[in-house]
Amino acid sequence: MGESIRVLLVDDQEMVRDGLGALLSSAPDIELVGEAGDGLRAVQLAAELRPDVVVMDIRMPGMDGLAATGRIVGTPDAAGTSPRVLILTTFDLDEYVYEALARGASGFLLKDAPARDLINAVRVIAAGEALLAPSVTRRLIDDVARRRRSGNLRPEAVSALTVRELDVLRQVARGLSNAEIAEELFLSEQTIKTHVGRILAKLEIRDRTQAVVFAYENGLAGVVGEEH
């Protein structure tokens, strides 16, 4: 395996940090490089340590996880890259989850998910994928984005996409991986990867997660269960 995935853990509860930190450190390909108990400290450590992934709680004293996510993602290094943020949340934070994604988070994980899911989530986020696959997650984003959609329409960006790119974007919004989309659309995985790259470039967005947000805001993704 290559270099370890460097992780910064952010949660205001020390006991939670201890538990999550021990879990993350148990993975051979993950290195826990720092911990923070509030958003401001998270921003400071992210700038100092330049982790690959920040595992971020939302509700914290002082600067919350939403503001911290925006600051971290919006402060790239000299190479133009910034840490990717994985939000930890609960079902009652639907609006916060959407805000976090809109501010640049790469996905989120429910706090009651099995422990192994956290390790997998960090790996998925570090690899540049969006952690939006579970059906409950897609419904959550769909519900919130539908309420906000009218103020975030970008018809000119939609019209810039080809019919095939729109097809691929709709599948991305469903939470499918490149391999799954390739199977769905009867194309090669490399072709799908190329289409995704072009979509991100045309929409001027940084990753698949933002593509999902764009798709929901602009009515390009139906409620889960409506698509074939």
C-alpha positions as CSV (number, residue, x, y, z in Angstrom):
1,M,0.0,0.0,0.0
2,G,1.1,3.6,-0.6
3,E,1.4,6.4,1.9
4,S,-0.9,6.5,4.9
5,I,-4.1,8.7,4.8
6,R,-3.5,11.5,7.2
7,V,-6.5,12.3,9.3
8,L,-7.5,15.2,11.5
9,L,-10.3,14.4,14.0
10,V,-12.6,17.1,15.2
11,D,-15.2,16.7,17.9
12,D,-16.0,18.7,21.1
13,Q,-16.4,15.5,23.2
14,E,-13.1,14.1,24.4
15,M,-14.6,10.6,24.9
16,V,-15.9,10.6,21.4
17,R,-12.5,11.7,20.1
18,D,-10.7,9.0,22.1
19,G,-13.0,6.3,20.7
20,L,-12.9,7.4,17.1
21,G,-9.2,8.1,17.3
22,A,-8.5,4.6,18.5
23,L,-10.6,3.2,15.7
24,L,-8.9,5.2,13.0
25,S,-5.5,4.4,14.3
26,S,-6.2,0.7,14.2
27,A,-6.3,0.9,10.4
28,P,-2.9,0.2,8.9
29,D,-3.4,2.8,6.1
30,I,-4.6,5.6,8.3
31,E,-2.5,8.0,10.4
32,L,-4.2,10.2,13.0
33,V,-2.1,13.4,12.8
34,G,-4.2,15.6,15.1
35,E,-7.3,16.2,17.1
36,A,-9.4,19.4,17.8
37,G,-12.3,20.1,20.1
38,D,-13.8,23.1,18.2
39,G,-13.9,24.5,14.7
40,L,-11.4,27.3,15.2
41,R,-8.7,24.9,16.4
42,A,-9.7,22.6,13.5
43,V,-9.0,25.4,11.0
44,Q,-5.6,26.1,12.6
45,L,-4.5,22.5,12.7
46,A,-5.7,21.9,9.1
47,A,-3.5,24.7,8.0
48,E,-0.5,23.5,10.0
49,L,-0.8,19.7,9.4
50,R,-2.4,19.6,5.9
51,P,-4.2,16.3,6.5
52,D,-5.8,14.4,3.7
53,V,-9.1,14.1,5.4
54,V,-10.8,16.0,8.3
55,V,-13.4,14.0,10.2
56,M,-15.7,16.8,11.3
57,D,-18.5,17.1,13.9
58,I,-21.1,19.8,13.3
59,R,-22.3,21.1,16.6
60,M,-19.4,22.5,18.6
61,P,-18.9,25.6,20.8
62,G,-17.5,28.7,19.1
63,M,-16.9,28.0,15.4
64,D,-19.1,25.1,14.4
65,G,-18.3,22.4,11.9
66,L,-20.1,24.2,9.1
67,A,-18.0,27.4,9.3
68,A,-14.8,25.3,9.8
69,T,-15.6,23.2,6.7
70,G,-15.9,26.3,4.6
71,R,-12.7,27.8,5.9
72,I,-10.7,24.5,5.5
73,V,-11.9,23.7,2.0
74,G,-11.7,27.4,1.0
75,T,-8.0,27.6,2.0
76,P,-6.0,25.6,-0.5
77,D,-2.2,25.1,-0.2
78,A,0.4,26.3,-2.8
79,A,-0.5,23.4,-5.0
80,G,-4.2,24.4,-5.0
81,T,-5.4,21.4,-2.9
82,S,-7.2,21.4,0.4
83,P,-8.1,18.7,2.9
84,R,-11.3,16.8,2.2
85,V,-13.9,16.9,4.9
86,L,-16.1,14.0,6.1
87,I,-19.0,15.2,8.2
88,L,-20.2,13.1,11.2
89,T,-23.9,13.8,11.8
90,T,-27.2,12.4,13.1
91,F,-30.7,12.2,11.4
92,D,-31.9,15.4,13.1
93,L,-29.3,17.6,11.3
94,D,-30.6,17.4,7.7
95,E,-30.3,21.1,7.0
96,Y,-26.8,21.3,8.5
97,V,-25.8,18.3,6.4
98,Y,-26.8,20.1,3.2
99,E,-25.0,23.3,4.3
100,A,-21.9,21.3,4.9
101,L,-22.0,19.8,1.5
102,A,-22.7,23.1,-0.1
103,R,-19.6,24.6,1.7
104,G,-17.4,21.9,0.3
105,A,-17.6,18.8,2.4
106,S,-17.0,15.6,0.5
107,G,-19.7,13.6,2.2
108,F,-21.1,12.6,5.6
109,L,-21.5,9.6,7.8
110,L,-24.2,9.0,10.3
111,K,-22.9,8.7,13.9
112,D,-24.8,5.5,14.5
113,A,-23.1,3.7,11.6
114,P,-21.0,0.6,12.3
115,A,-17.4,1.4,13.3
116,R,-16.0,-0.2,10.1
117,D,-18.0,2.3,8.1
118,L,-15.9,5.2,9.4
119,I,-12.6,3.6,8.2
120,N,-14.2,2.9,4.8
121,A,-15.6,6.4,4.6
122,V,-12.1,7.9,5.2
123,R,-10.7,5.8,2.5
124,V,-13.5,6.7,0.0
125,I,-13.2,10.4,0.7
126,A,-9.4,10.3,0.5
127,A,-9.7,8.6,-2.9
128,G,-11.7,11.5,-4.2
129,E,-15.1,9.9,-4.2
130,A,-18.3,11.2,-2.6
131,L,-19.7,9.3,0.3
132,L,-23.4,9.7,-0.6
133,A,-24.4,6.2,-1.6
134,P,-26.8,5.0,1.2
135,S,-30.4,5.5,0.1
136,V,-31.3,7.4,3.3
137,T,-28.5,9.8,2.5
138,R,-29.9,10.5,-1.0
139,R,-33.4,11.0,0.3
140,L,-32.1,13.4,2.9
141,I,-30.2,15.5,0.4
142,D,-33.1,15.4,-2.1
143,D,-35.6,16.7,0.6
144,V,-33.4,19.6,1.6
145,A,-32.2,20.5,-1.8
146,R,-35.7,20.5,-3.2
147,R,-36.6,23.2,-0.6
148,R,-33.6,25.3,-1.6
149,R,-33.5,24.6,-5.3
150,S,-35.2,27.7,-6.6
151,G,-32.4,30.0,-5.4
152,N,-29.5,28.0,-6.8
153,L,-30.5,27.3,-10.4
154,R,-27.7,27.4,-13.1
155,P,-29.5,26.7,-16.4
156,E,-26.5,28.0,-18.4
157,A,-24.3,25.3,-16.8
158,V,-26.8,22.6,-17.4
159,S,-27.1,23.6,-21.1
160,A,-23.3,23.2,-21.4
161,L,-23.5,19.5,-20.6
162,T,-24.0,17.0,-23.4
163,V,-26.8,14.4,-23.2
164,R,-24.4,11.7,-22.2
165,E,-22.8,13.9,-19.5
166,L,-26.3,14.6,-18.1
167,D,-26.9,10.9,-18.0
168,V,-23.7,10.4,-16.1
169,L,-24.4,13.3,-13.7
170,R,-27.8,11.8,-12.9
171,Q,-26.1,8.5,-12.0
172,V,-23.5,10.3,-9.9
173,A,-26.4,12.0,-8.0
174,R,-27.7,8.5,-7.2
175,G,-24.5,7.8,-5.4
176,L,-23.1,5.3,-7.9
177,S,-19.4,4.7,-8.4
178,N,-17.8,4.9,-11.8
179,A,-17.9,1.1,-12.1
180,E,-21.6,1.0,-11.3
181,I,-22.3,3.8,-13.7
182,A,-20.4,2.0,-16.4
183,E,-22.5,-1.0,-15.9
184,E,-25.7,1.0,-15.8
185,L,-24.9,2.9,-19.0
186,F,-23.1,0.0,-20.8
187,L,-19.9,2.0,-21.1
188,S,-16.3,1.4,-19.9
189,E,-15.3,2.6,-16.5
190,Q,-12.5,4.7,-18.1
191,T,-15.1,6.4,-20.3
192,I,-17.2,7.2,-17.2
193,K,-14.2,8.6,-15.5
194,T,-13.5,10.9,-18.5
195,H,-17.1,12.1,-18.5
196,V,-17.0,12.8,-14.8
197,G,-13.9,14.9,-15.3
198,R,-15.5,16.9,-18.0
199,I,-18.6,17.5,-15.9
200,L,-16.5,18.8,-13.0
201,A,-14.6,21.1,-15.4
202,K,-17.7,22.5,-17.1
203,L,-19.5,23.1,-13.9
204,E,-16.3,24.5,-12.3
205,I,-16.7,22.4,-9.2
206,R,-14.1,20.5,-7.2
207,D,-15.4,17.0,-6.8
208,R,-18.3,14.5,-7.2
209,T,-20.0,15.7,-4.0
210,Q,-20.5,19.2,-5.4
211,A,-21.7,17.6,-8.6
212,V,-24.4,15.8,-6.5
213,V,-25.4,19.1,-4.9
214,F,-25.6,20.8,-8.3
215,A,-27.7,17.9,-9.7
216,Y,-30.2,18.1,-6.8
217,E,-30.4,21.9,-6.9
218,N,-31.1,22.0,-10.6
219,G,-33.7,19.2,-10.7
220,L,-31.4,16.7,-12.4
221,A,-32.0,13.9,-9.9
222,G,-35.3,12.4,-8.9
223,V,-36.3,11.1,-5.5
224,V,-34.8,7.7,-4.8
225,G,-36.9,5.0,-6.3
226,E,-38.0,7.0,-9.3
227,E,-35.0,6.2,-11.4
228,H,-34.6,2.9,-13.3
